[in-house]
Amino acid sequence: MDLQKNLFHGFLSAVGVFVYTSVVAWLLFNSGRLFGTEDTFWGPVGMLLLFVLSATLVGLMVLGRPAYLFLNGRRFEALKLLFMTISWLAVIVIIVLAFQLS
């Protein structure tokens, strides 16, 4: 896999993580209006389940393809793709923080 493909796949993974976290953040921001403010046992259960689901999905988006490449003997490509994805995520975090601070 060449550098251009790694850049593209890393970018897609990072954008997928950004879109997913944006949707979850929107749900949490509007949770009182959407689900009510009643304190019940199911609120914390739902939050913990959402946390587990989020960790699984984000882990799959970030580590899925690199793990596949690694297990197929393409270790150097797997590491390059993982670091590309992490780099794109860092760029997205910087952009989001720049918007937040302005």
Phi, psi and omega in degrees: 000131182273175184299320182296320178293320177298317177300315182294311181294321176297318178297314179299318178296316181294319178294322176300317177296317180298314181296315180298313181293329176294318178295315179296318178297320178297317178299316180293321180297324182256014186297322179298319180286323183281319187246356182088170183251012181293131178274117177225174176297329187284341177299304177297325178298315179298319180294319178293321176295320177296321178298314180295316178299316180296316179298320180293312182292316180292320176299320178294318180294322183275319189256348186301301182293317176300322178295319178299312179297317181299315181290341176265017174083006180259062189296315182295319177296321179298315179293320178299315180295319178299315180290329174296315180297315179297321179296315178297321177298321177297319178297316180296319178299317179297318179296315180298316179295324178296319176294320181294320184279343182274000000 
